[in-house]
């Protein structure tokens, strides 16, 4: 093998190793940030989002609606409110009831709000964690409920 080709292979291999080492170092630095974000989200979910959803659930039940709140500690750590009245209410796309979820994505530092109504599926937006207040949650659910009840 020609010395210049041999040197080029060596150089390419060294550049690869250096790039992988830099990526690994960057990932190690991100993990504490991610863990801290997830801890802040978990606290906000338990102390802000779930209580706000439970207040809405209780109010809707007084008006004859079926409403359930649930959470998951899976990757997205969601808090979800499912709302329906009667068996004919199925969210767009199929088998689930209309719902609105507040969750986090694996590589994001924001909260995703996703709503699935009878006629629309997958409408979503993201907000910084600091903007997630009880009033914000209730306003978002009200928007969703108004859309649901209007048939839009």
Secondary structure, DSSP 8 states (H G I E B T S, - for coil): --HHHHHHHHHHHHHHHHHHHHHHHHHHHHHHHHHHHHHHHHHHIIIIIHHHHHHHHHHHHHTT-EEEEEE--STT--EEEEEESSTT---TTSSS--EEEEEE-TT-SEEEEEEE-SS---EEEEEEGGG--HHHHHHHHHHHHHHHHHT-
